[in-house]
Amino acid sequence: MSMEEIFGESICTYTREQAHEDGILVDVSGMGCDGPELFKFPVSISIALHLALQNGQGVHKDTYAARLWDVCWMAKCEIQGGTDHRMPGDNDIFFKVIVGSKTLDVWGNIGPDDAGLPCFTFGFPEDR
């Protein structure tokens, strides 16, 4: 049974493309999260995570690209680790990443984009 059969016709939808246009999501594909060692599908992050990465310089004065790479690396480790707390079919992951002097709780989703193709989205748990 489809969702439309259960709930009826959708009143409103908000697409991933609209979220990018509105600045809610930032497309970071090609900025260090792609490639053979990380992800081969498009990656977007929430504006809140984007701002945290921009403002996250710590003692080492690392770059935005380095902090973004850390997020993607920790996400990949969480995905490959197959943590025991995830339910089968659950596409959400949760992990921690150190940015400057702060440890951030990060949420990620492995899901389809507007065309049904694989993509990754990362942000804070409250951005879900």
C-alpha positions in Angstrom: 0.0 0.0 0.0 1.5 3.4 -1.0 1.6 6.5 1.3 -0.9 8.2 -1.0 -3.3 5.4 -0.6 -3.0 5.6 3.2 -2.9 9.4 3.6 -4.3 10.8 0.4 -2.8 13.3 -2.0 0.1 15.4 -0.7 -0.8 18.9 0.2 2.7 20.3 0.0 6.2 19.0 -0.8 9.6 20.6 -0.2 12.3 19.2 -2.5 16.0 18.9 -2.0 16.5 21.3 -4.9 14.3 23.9 -3.1 16.3 23.4 0.1 19.5 24.2 -1.9 17.9 27.2 -3.5 16.6 28.5 -0.1 20.1 28.0 1.5 18.8 25.4 4.0 21.2 22.9 2.4 24.7 23.6 1.0 25.9 21.3 -1.8 29.5 20.4 -0.9 30.0 17.8 -3.6 33.4 18.3 -5.1 34.7 20.0 -2.0 36.5 17.1 -0.5 33.8 14.6 0.4 33.9 12.8 -2.9 36.5 10.6 -4.4 37.4 6.9 -4.0 38.3 7.3 -0.3 35.0 8.8 0.7 31.7 9.1 -1.2 30.9 8.8 -4.9 27.4 10.3 -4.5 26.4 14.0 -4.0 26.8 15.4 -0.5 25.0 18.3 1.1 25.2 19.7 4.6 22.7 21.8 6.6 23.4 25.5 6.8 23.9 25.2 10.5 26.7 22.6 10.1 28.1 24.7 7.2 28.4 27.7 9.6 29.9 25.6 12.4 32.6 24.4 9.9 33.2 28.0 8.7 33.6 29.3 12.3 35.3 26.2 13.7 39.0 27.2 13.5 40.8 25.9 16.5 44.4 26.0 17.6 45.7 24.4 14.4 43.9 27.0 12.1 42.6 24.1 9.9 40.7 25.0 6.8 37.0 24.6 6.0 37.9 21.8 3.5 39.8 19.9 6.3 36.9 20.2 8.7 34.4 19.1 6.0 36.7 16.1 5.2 36.6 15.2 8.9 32.8 15.2 8.9 32.7 13.0 5.8 35.5 10.7 7.1 33.7 10.1 10.4 30.4 9.5 8.5 32.1 6.9 6.4 33.5 5.2 9.5 30.1 5.1 11.1 28.5 3.7 7.9 31.2 1.0 7.5 31.1 0.3 11.2 27.5 -0.8 11.0 26.7 0.2 14.6 24.4 -2.1 16.6 21.9 0.6 17.5 20.6 1.1 13.9 17.5 -0.8 12.9 17.4 -2.6 9.5 16.3 -0.1 6.8 17.2 2.9 9.0 19.1 5.3 6.8 20.0 7.7 9.6 23.4 7.7 11.2 24.8 9.6 14.2 28.4 10.3 15.0 30.7 12.8 16.6 33.4 15.0 15.0 35.9 17.4 16.6 35.9 20.9 15.0 38.4 23.2 16.7 38.0 22.8 20.4 34.4 21.5 20.2 33.0 18.0 19.7 29.9 18.2 17.5 27.1 15.6 17.4 26.3 15.1 13.7 23.4 13.4 12.0 23.6 11.9 8.5 21.1 10.4 6.1 21.8 8.2 3.2 18.8 8.5 0.9 17.4 9.4 -2.4 17.5 12.9 -4.0 14.5 14.4 -5.8 15.1 12.0 -8.8 15.5 9.0 -6.6 19.3 8.8 -6.9 21.6 8.1 -3.9 22.8 11.1 -2.0 24.1 12.0 1.5 22.9 14.7 3.8 24.7 15.8 7.0 23.8 18.2 9.7 23.0 18.4 13.4 20.3 16.1 14.9 18.0 19.1 15.2 18.3 19.7 11.5 16.5 16.5 10.6 
